[in-house]
Amino acid sequence: MKKPSSLIVCLALIAVVAACGGKKGEETAAGAPAETPKAPAGQAYDCADFAMTLAPGWQASPENMGMVNVLPNGKVSPGLYFKFEGSGNAVGTAEQSIGSMIANYNGSPMETAVIGGVEFKVTTYAYGGMTQTMYVAFRNGTKITITTEGAGAKDLPEIKAMISSVQFK
């Protein structure tokens, strides 16, 4: 009687372990890259410098002087902000811009991320008591800055999905 009971308990444990295995989108123990977030099933946004899909419940301002603010309806945080500077004659490097944020605001070590096929340098820091993650790239003489603002904003599924949907022009 003990052997069949032990066998049933073992099989049940194996089933539980198998069901609780790694979730999609997380990095595996072997270091495999995380799955890219899917584009949100929201409204298309298109301006002079880029296009993206807005997450449901989020809205984007019209592009004004190279800036676009993307916020949840009726709220001011968390936020996703785009800035395009230089109109073809911006100088400097992404490394210099991010290095300055690291030095001046005790930012996290510089990382690299690819958004819309463009390589960005990245740091997270606190400014005015608000956690921000800044992404900077130079493309065709234009400095592109993308900033997420708010505690944990860079990890919100909606923000991740919107960023992954960005297509630069």
Secondary structure in CASP SS format (residue, H / E / C, confidence):
PFRMAT SS
TARGET T0000
AUTHOR 0000-0000-0000
METHOD secondary structure of the structure
MODEL  1
M C 1.00
K H 1.00
K H 1.00
P H 1.00
S H 1.00
S H 1.00
L H 1.00
I H 1.00
V H 1.00
C H 1.00
L H 1.00
A H 1.00
L H 1.00
I H 1.00
A H 1.00
V H 1.00
V H 1.00
A H 1.00
A H 1.00
C C 1.00
G C 1.00
G C 1.00
K C 1.00
K C 1.00
G C 1.00
E C 1.00
E C 1.00
T C 1.00
A C 1.00
A C 1.00
G C 1.00
A C 1.00
P C 1.00
A C 1.00
E C 1.00
T C 1.00
P C 1.00
K C 1.00
A C 1.00
P C 1.00
A C 1.00
G C 1.00
Q C 1.00
A E 1.00
Y E 1.00
D E 1.00
C C 1.00
A C 1.00
D C 1.00
F E 1.00
A E 1.00
M E 1.00
T E 1.00
L C 1.00
A C 1.00
P C 1.00
G C 1.00
W E 1.00
Q E 1.00
A E 1.00
S C 1.00
P C 1.00
E C 1.00
N E 1.00
M C 1.00
G C 1.00
M E 1.00
V E 1.00
N E 1.00
V E 1.00
L E 1.00
P E 1.00
N C 1.00
G C 1.00
K C 1.00
V C 1.00
S C 1.00
P C 1.00
G E 1.00
L E 1.00
Y E 1.00
F E 1.00
K E 1.00
F E 1.00
E E 1.00
G C 1.00
S C 1.00
G C 1.00
N C 1.00
A C 1.00
V C 1.00
G C 1.00
T C 1.00
A H 1.00
E H 1.00
Q H 1.00
S H 1.00
I H 1.00
G H 1.00
S H 1.00
M H 1.00
I H 1.00
A H 1.00
N H 1.00
Y H 1.00
N C 1.00
G C 1.00
S C 1.00
P C 1.00
M C 1.00
E E 1.00
T E 1.00
A E 1.00
V E 1.00
I E 1.00
G C 1.00
G C 1.00
V E 1.00
E E 1.00
F E 1.00
K E 1.00
V E 1.00
T E 1.00
T E 1.00
Y E 1.00
A E 1.00
Y E 1.00
G C 1.00
G C 1.00
M E 1.00
T E 1.00
Q E 1.00
T E 1.00
M E 1.00
Y E 1.00
V E 1.00
A E 1.00
F E 1.00
R E 1.00
N C 1.00
G C 1.00
T E 1.00
K E 1.00
I E 1.00
T E 1.00
I E 1.00
T E 1.00
T E 1.00
E E 1.00
G C 1.00
A C 1.00
G C 1.00
A H 1.00
K H 1.00
D H 1.00
L C 1.00
P H 1.00
E H 1.00
I H 1.00
K H 1.00
A H 1.00
M H 1.00
I H 1.00
S H 1.00
S C 1.00
V C 1.00
Q E 1.00
F E 1.00
K C 1.00
END
